[in-house]
Amino acid sequence: MGKVRNILKAKGDTTFSITPDTIVFEALEIMVSKNVSALLVMENEMLVGIFTERDYARKVVLRGKTSKTTLIGEIMTEELITVSPDDSVDDCMRMMTNRFIRHLPVVEGNRLVGIISIGDLVKYIIEEQKFIIQNLEHYITGT
């Protein structure tokens, strides 16, 4: 099984971030414009949280707050689960499944180096399986 490093190499290390004092509505606009479902929350170049569509639905809408007056710092997920570039794809998939999360920030030392999603993992696994199947077919047919 591959490593997180392999996924980042293929997809790139681009991340989109906001600060805790960003208004939720502004964060949602960024998510729409970047076509992402999560933003990392950074403060003084340190990862302090994550804001996801799930946070919006559960912590703003269902609690009767408004997106134009609520700050990200009030509703972001602060208890982050992170991975390193050397963690295995299999371990990440297991972690995301068991903890019901869809995004994992990738940290090396104290430095943010990327983010992976459940979709990134599924795509990587499918591509890896295709490669294995093609190699087996070539082996069996002798080509």
DARA-V284730 format. One record per helix or strand. SS is the DSSP state (H for helix, E for strand). FROM is the first residue (numbers start at 1). LEN is the number of residues. If there is no record, write none. Layout:
# DARA-V284730
ss=SS from=FROM len=LEN
ss=SS from=FROM len=LEN
This chain:
# DARA-V284730
ss=E from=3 len=1
ss=H from=4 len=8
ss=E from=17 len=2
ss=E from=23 len=1
ss=H from=24 len=11
ss=E from=38 len=6
ss=E from=46 len=7
ss=H from=53 len=9
ss=E from=71 len=1
ss=H from=72 len=4
ss=E from=77 len=1
ss=E from=82 len=2
ss=E from=88 len=1
ss=H from=89 len=11
ss=E from=103 len=6
ss=E from=111 len=7
ss=H from=118 len=24
